[in-house]
Amino acid sequence: VVVLIITITILLYGVVVLKQNPHVPLIFSCAVVFLYGVIRRIPWKQMRECIIDNISEAIEAILIICLIGIIIGVWMASGTVPLLIYYGLKIFSPQWFLVSVILLCSLMSIATGSSWTTIGTLGVAFMGIGEGLDIPVGITAGAIICGAYFGDKQSPLSDSTNFAAAVAKTNLYAHTRAMLYTTGPAYIASVILFLVIGLRYTNKRADNFQIENIMLGIENQFHLSPVLLLPILVLVILIIKKFPAIPTMIIAIIMGLLLALLVQNTSLQDLFSYMYSGFIGQTNIEAVDSLLTRGGLISMTPTIILMFLSLMLAGALQSTGVISDILNCLTKFTSQTRGLIITTWITTFGLSYIAADPYLAMILPANILGNKYEEIGLDQSVLSRTLEDGGTIVCPMVPWGTNGIYCSNTLGVAVGSYLPFYFLGLFTPICVLICAFTGFGVLKRRTVNGK
């Protein structure tokens, strides 16, 4: 317990006090655990093998994250993602403003895998329209953030979604499906509430200049055609057919490359550059360029390094017996399904508020409680889902966290102003408790034969 407390203290000091990324604090935390192993005379070979085993189990997830960075860069260059955004803005209806906001932000966040990009582009534009409609800024910001973070959680292109699946050692698609049991009802309730609230403002008119500006910028840079949606259609079909993830990603990349070459007349040299370092918007419209400049293999490097370091810490904690000792302390809470899920969520939620970092908040509970899910016969997707329910979803609610600061500064609204309208974050914990107590969505672990 003392070793774990020291480990958490180092991480919290680095992230909260020094305001650094968790990468370097993780290395110091690993050093503490290694020192504890030396004191207990645990052979380095044993610790090394445990670390390698942990990393080897996550290799597929790491490769998927690499491919996702490439997909985003290629799909931006091909016009696939820009076309999706363009169509979404085209059907925008000021008459149903708040519902349109949450739905369009969800759509864009799913397409890009980034809540921050959605908030920094569409979100800023919607804030201006909301002010024109005399809608309180907190309500508009709440709708934007609900849509952005729901899409981020459900997108297979999201780094946080892939990270949660990797540390929980579960399939990416199983993870996204499992999240629908908790965030799905919370999202539907959010949409309904924004629909009801929005009825008070349906007689207002809005200045659509910012939205039209974004659409014009996309029109000027890309040749837009429905054929650009083919990669998304194929990707969805392959996911439904449960085609292996890595071949699916490669097919998506190839289709994006062909469309970029044939439809957008992009040179092969530029495409290779976009695949490596990301696409760069060149519309000379700041909002549009910020929206389109994304992706690339290099953009995924911080997440991949973080995964390696967290898996190293997990291996160190396992090989030195720290995790088994902590589990013995938590046995009375985690011996049954209900207690295990609630304990996982409370732990992740607490770390999210203290450390204000979703990755850090998901690492420790996954390391300490992960094996317990397998022991009592639960599917690991229940673990990964609970980690995101207590981690990713909570981030915008923390005023001193990077997500809370970003949302507040970008939209020009205090966290306290949009918090009462961040319905997704307020309703998800209720759904977690309902699932835990009723067994709804609590998926059982499958055997080799799939039974």
C-alpha positions in Angstrom: 0.0 0.0 0.0 2.9 2.4 0.9 4.5 1.7 -2.5 1.3 2.4 -4.3 0.7 5.6 -2.4 4.2 6.8 -3.2 3.6 5.9 -6.9 0.3 7.8 -7.0 1.9 10.8 -5.2 4.7 11.1 -7.8 2.1 11.0 -10.6 -0.2 13.5 -9.0 2.7 15.9 -8.1 4.0 15.8 -11.7 0.5 16.2 -13.3 -1.3 18.5 -10.9 1.4 20.5 -9.2 4.1 20.7 -11.9 1.4 20.6 -14.7 3.4 18.2 -16.8 2.3 15.3 -19.0 2.2 12.0 -17.1 5.1 10.5 -19.2 8.1 11.4 -17.1 6.3 11.0 -13.7 5.4 7.5 -14.9 9.1 6.7 -15.3 9.9 7.9 -11.8 6.9 5.8 -10.5 8.4 2.8 -12.2 11.7 3.5 -10.6 10.1 3.4 -7.2 8.4 0.1 -7.9 11.7 -1.4 -9.3 13.5 -0.3 -6.1 10.8 -2.0 -4.0 11.5 -5.1 -6.1 15.2 -5.0 -5.4 14.5 -4.6 -1.7 12.2 -7.7 -1.9 15.0 -9.5 -3.8 12.8 -10.1 -6.8 15.0 -11.0 -9.8 15.2 -8.4 -12.6 14.5 -11.2 -15.1 11.1 -11.8 -13.5 10.2 -8.1 -13.6 11.4 -7.8 -17.1 9.4 -10.8 -18.4 6.2 -9.5 -16.7 6.7 -6.1 -18.4 7.4 -7.7 -21.8 4.3 -9.9 -21.5 2.1 -6.8 -20.7 3.5 -4.9 -23.7 3.1 -7.8 -26.1 -0.6 -8.1 -25.2 -1.1 -4.5 -26.3 0.9 -4.6 -29.5 -2.2 -4.9 -31.7 -3.8 -1.9 -30.0 -0.6 0.1 -30.5 -0.5 -0.8 -34.2 -4.1 0.2 -34.5 -3.4 3.6 -33.0 -0.5 4.1 -35.5 -2.9 3.3 -38.4 -5.6 5.6 -37.0 -3.2 8.6 -37.2 -2.5 7.7 -40.8 -6.3 7.2 -41.6 -7.1 10.7 -40.2 -4.4 12.3 -42.4 -5.5 10.4 -45.5 -9.2 10.9 -45.0 -8.7 14.6 -44.5 -6.7 14.8 -47.8 -9.3 12.7 -49.6 -12.1 15.0 -48.5 -14.0 12.2 -46.7 -14.0 13.9 -43.3 -14.5 17.4 -44.7 -17.5 16.2 -46.7 -19.1 14.7 -43.6 -18.6 18.0 -41.8 -20.0 19.9 -44.8 -23.1 17.8 -45.1 -23.7 18.1 -41.3 -23.5 21.9 -41.5 -25.7 22.0 -44.5 -28.6 20.4 -42.7 -28.1 22.6 -39.7 -31.4 24.1 -38.6 -31.4 27.2 -36.4 -35.1 26.4 -35.6 -33.8 23.3 -33.6 -30.6 24.9 -32.6 -29.6 23.0 -29.4 -30.5 19.6 -30.8 -28.6 20.4 -34.0 -25.6 21.4 -32.0 -25.4 18.2 -30.0 -26.0 16.0 -33.0 -23.6 17.8 -35.3 -20.9 17.9 -32.7 -21.4 14.2 -32.1 -21.1 13.5 -35.8 -17.9 15.5 -36.2 -16.3 14.1 -33.1 -17.0 10.5 -34.3 -15.6 11.4 -37.8 -12.4 13.0 -36.4 -12.0 11.1 -33.1 -11.3 14.4 -31.4 -13.5 16.3 -28.9 -11.0 19.2 -28.8 -11.0 19.7 -32.6 -14.8 19.7 -32.5 -15.0 22.2 -29.7 -12.3 24.5 -31.1 -14.0 24.7 -34.5 -17.8 24.0 -34.7 -18.1 24.7 -31.0 -16.7 28.2 -31.4 -19.0 28.9 -34.4 -22.1 27.5 -32.5 -21.3 29.8 -29.5 -21.6 32.8 -31.8 -24.9 31.6 -33.2 -26.2 30.8 -29.7 -25.5 34.4 -28.6 -27.4 35.6 -31.6 -30.3 33.6 -30.5 -30.1 35.0 -27.0 -29.5 31.5 -25.6 -27.5 31.5 -22.3 -23.9 30.6 -23.1 -23.8 27.8 -20.5 -26.6 26.0 -22.2 -25.0 26.2 -25.7 -21.6 25.1 -24.3 -23.3 22.2 -22.5 -24.8 21.0 -25.8 -21.4 21.4 -27.6 -19.4 19.5 -24.9 -22.0 16.7 -24.6 -21.9 16.0 -28.4 -18.1 16.4 -28.6 -17.3 14.0 -25.8 -19.9 11.4 -26.7 -18.5 11.3 -30.3 -15.0 11.1 -28.9 -15.9 8.1 -26.7 -17.7 6.2 -29.4 -15.2 6.9 -32.2 -12.8 4.1 -33.2 -10.4 6.9 -34.3 -10.2 8.4 -30.7 -6.9 8.0 -28.9 -8.6 7.8 -25.5 -11.0 5.1 -26.7 -8.1 3.0 -28.0 -6.1 3.7 -24.9 -8.9 2.4 -22.6 -9.4 -0.7 -24.7 -5.6 -1.4 -24.7 -5.1 -1.0 -20.9 -8.2 -3.2 -20.2 -6.9 -5.7 -22.8 -10.1 -5.9 -24.8 -11.1 -5.6 -28.4 -11.6 -2.0 -29.7 -15.0 -2.7 -31.2 -16.2 -4.7 -28.2 -15.2 -1.7 -26.1 -17.2 0.8 -28.2 -20.3 -1.4 -28.3 -20.1 -1.9 -24.5 -20.1 1.8 -23.9 -23.5 2.2 -25.5 -25.1 0.5 -22.4 -24.1 3.5 -20.2 -23.4 6.5 -22.5 -26.2 5.5 -24.9 -29.1 6.2 -22.5 -27.2 9.2 -21.0 -26.8 10.6 -24.6 -30.5 10.0 -25.5 -31.6 11.7 -22.3 -29.3 14.7 -23.1 -30.7 15.0 -26.6 -34.3 15.0 -25.3 -33.5 17.6 -22.6 -31.8 19.9 -25.1 -34.9 19.5 -27.4 -37.2 20.5 -24.6 -35.0 23.5 -23.6 -34.5 24.5 -27.2 -38.3 24.9 -27.8 -38.1 28.1 -25.8 -35.9 29.6 -28.5 -37.4 28.3 -31.8 -38.8 31.7 -32.8 -35.4 33.3 -32.8 -33.3 33.9 -35.9 -29.5 33.5 -36.1 -26.7 34.9 -38.2 -25.2 31.9 -39.9 -22.1 33.7 -41.2 -19.6 31.6 -39.3 -21.1 28.3 -40.4 -21.3 29.5 -44.0 -17.6 30.6 -43.8 -16.6 27.1 -42.8 -18.6 25.5 -45.6 -17.2 28.0 -48.1 -13.6 27.1 -47.0 -14.3 23.4 -47.4 -15.8 23.9 -50.9 -12.8 25.9 -52.0 -10.2 23.3 -51.0 -12.0 20.1 -52.0 -13.9 18.5 -54.9 -17.0 17.4 -53.0 -18.9 14.3 -54.1 -20.9 11.6 -52.3 -18.3 9.1 -53.6 -16.0 10.4 -50.8 -18.2 8.7 -48.2 -17.3 5.2 -49.6 -14.4 4.7 -47.1 -16.8 5.3 -44.1 -19.4 3.0 -45.6 -16.8 0.2 -46.2 -15.4 0.8 -42.7 -18.8 0.5 -41.0 -19.6 -2.7 -43.0 -16.3 -4.3 -42.1 -16.8 -3.5 -38.4 -20.3 -4.9 -38.5 -19.0 -8.1 -40.2 -16.3 -8.2 -37.4 -13.5 -8.1 -39.8 -10.1 -8.0 -38.1 -9.2 -4.4 -37.0 -5.8 -4.0 -38.6 -6.8 -5.2 -42.1 -9.9 -3.0 -41.8 -7.7 0.0 -41.0 -5.4 -0.8 -44.0 -8.4 -1.1 -46.4 -9.6 2.3 -45.1 -6.2 3.9 -45.7 -6.0 2.5 -49.3 -9.5 3.7 -50.1 -8.6 7.2 -48.8 -5.4 7.2 -50.9 -7.3 6.3 -54.1 -9.9 9.0 -53.5 -7.2 11.6 -52.8 -5.3 10.7 -56.0 -8.3 10.4 -58.3 -10.8 12.9 -56.9 -8.6 15.6 -55.2 -5.7 15.2 -57.6 -3.3 15.1 -54.7 0.3 14.1 -55.5 1.7 10.8 -54.1 4.5 12.8 -52.5 2.1 15.0 -50.6 0.0 12.0 -49.5 3.1 10.3 -48.0 3.7 13.5 -46.1 0.1 13.6 -44.8 0.3 10.0 -43.7 3.5 10.7 -41.7 3.0 14.2 -40.3 -0.7 14.9 -40.9 -2.9 16.9 -43.3 -2.5 20.7 -43.3 -5.5 22.9 -44.2 -4.7 25.7 -46.7 -7.9 27.7 -47.1 -6.6 30.9 -45.5 -9.6 30.8 -43.2 -8.4 30.2 -39.6 -11.4 28.3 -38.4 -11.4 25.9 -41.4 -7.6 25.4 -41.3 -7.7 24.6 -37.6 -10.5 22.1 -38.3 -8.7 20.3 -41.1 -5.1 20.3 -39.9 -5.0 16.9 -38.2 -3.7 13.3 -38.3 -0.5 11.7 -39.2 1.6 8.9 -37.7 3.6 11.4 -35.6 0.5 12.8 -33.9 0.0 9.4 -32.2 3.5 9.3 -30.7 2.6 10.8 -27.3 -0.2 8.3 -26.8 1.9 5.3 -27.9 4.8 6.3 -25.5 2.3 6.8 -22.7 0.9 3.3 -23.3 4.4 1.8 -23.2 5.2 3.5 -19.9 1.9 2.6 -18.4 2.3 -1.0 -19.4 5.8 -1.0 -17.9 4.3 0.3 -14.6 1.6 -2.4 -14.7 4.2 -5.1 -15.2 6.3 -3.7 -12.4 3.4 -3.6 -10.0 2.3 -7.1 -10.9 5.8 -8.7 -10.6 6.5 -7.1 -7.2 3.2 -8.3 -5.8 1.9 -4.8 -5.2 -1.3 -5.4 -7.2 -2.0 -8.8 -5.5 -1.6 -7.2 -2.1 -3.9 -4.3 -2.9 -6.5 -6.7 -4.3 -6.5 -8.6 -1.0 -7.3 -5.3 0.7 -10.2 -4.7 -1.7 -11.6 -8.2 -1.7 -14.6 -7.4 0.4 -15.6 -4.7 -2.1 -14.7 -6.5 -5.4 -15.7 -10.1 -4.8 -19.0 -9.6 -6.5 -19.9 -8.0 -9.9 -21.7 -5.0 -8.4 -19.0 -4.0 -6.0 -16.2 -4.5 -8.6 -17.8 -2.2 -11.1 -18.7 0.5 -8.6 -15.2 0.3 -7.0 -13.6 0.7 -10.5 -15.8 3.7 -11.3 -15.2 5.4 -8.0 -11.5 4.9 -8.2 -11.3 6.2 -11.8 -13.6 9.1 -11.0 -11.5 10.1 -7.9 -8.3 10.0 -9.9 -9.9 12.0 -12.7 -10.8 14.8 -10.2 -7.5 14.7 -8.3 -5.1 14.2 -11.2 -7.3 15.8 -13.9 -5.9 13.5 -16.5 -8.0 10.7 -18.1 -5.1 8.5 -19.0 -3.6 8.5 -15.6 -7.1 7.9 -14.1 -7.6 4.8 -16.3 -4.1 3.3 -15.8 -4.1 2.5 -12.1 -7.6 1.0 -11.8 -6.9 -1.1 -14.9 -3.7 -2.4 -13.4 -5.0 -3.1 -10.0 -8.5 -4.4 -10.8 -8.2 -5.8 -14.3 -7.5 -9.4 -13.4 -10.4 -9.4 -11.0 -12.9 -9.0 -14.0 -11.5 -12.2 -15.5 -11.6 -14.0 -12.2 -15.3 -13.5 -11.7 -16.2 -14.1 -15.4 -16.8 -10.6 -16.7 -15.8 -9.5 -20.1 -12.9 -7.0 -20.2 -15.1 -4.6 -22.2 -17.0 -4.0 -18.9 -13.7 -2.8 -17.4 -12.8 -0.6 -20.3 -16.3 0.9 -20.4 -16.2 1.7 -16.7 -12.7 3.3 -17.0 -14.0 5.7 -19.7 -17.2 6.4 -17.7 -15.1 7.5 -14.8 -12.3 9.0 -16.8 -13.0 10.5 -20.2 -16.5 11.6 -19.4 -15.5 13.4 -16.2 -12.7 15.5 -17.7 -14.7 18.5 -18.8 -16.1 18.8 -15.2 -12.7 19.4 -13.6 -12.0 23.2 -13.6 -8.2 22.7 -13.0 -7.8 19.9 -15.6 -6.6 20.3 -19.1 -9.9 19.4 -20.6 -11.9 21.7 -18.3 -9.5 24.6 -19.0 -9.6 24.0 -22.7 -13.4 23.8 -22.9 -13.7 26.9 -20.7 -11.1 29.0 -22.5 -12.1 28.0 -26.0 -15.8 28.6 -25.6 -15.4 31.5 -23.2 -17.6 30.0 -20.6 -16.7 29.1 -16.9 -16.9 25.4 -16.1 -19.5 26.2 -13.4 -21.7 27.8 -16.1 -21.9 24.8 -18.4 -21.6 22.1 -15.7 -25.4 22.0 -14.9 -26.0 21.4 -18.7 -23.3 18.9 -19.2 -26.0 16.2 -19.1 -23.9 13.4 -20.5 -21.4 13.7 -17.6 -24.3 14.0 -15.0 -26.3 11.1 -16.3 -23.6 8.6 -17.1 -22.8 7.8 -13.5 -26.5 7.0 -12.9 -26.4 4.6 -15.9 -23.3 3.0 -14.4 -25.1 2.3 -11.1 -28.2 1.0 -12.9 -26.2 -1.4 -14.9 -24.2 -2.5 -11.9 -27.3 -3.2 -9.8 -29.5 -4.7 -12.5 -27.0 -6.6 -14.5 -28.1 -4.8 -17.7 -25.1 -4.5 -20.1 -22.8 -6.4 -17.7 -21.4 -8.7 -20.3 -20.0 -12.1 -19.4 -16.6 -13.3 -20.5 -16.7 -15.6 -23.5 -14.8 -18.9 -23.7 -12.6 -19.9 -26.7 -15.7 -21.5 -28.3 -17.6 -18.2 -27.9 -20.0 -19.5 -25.4 
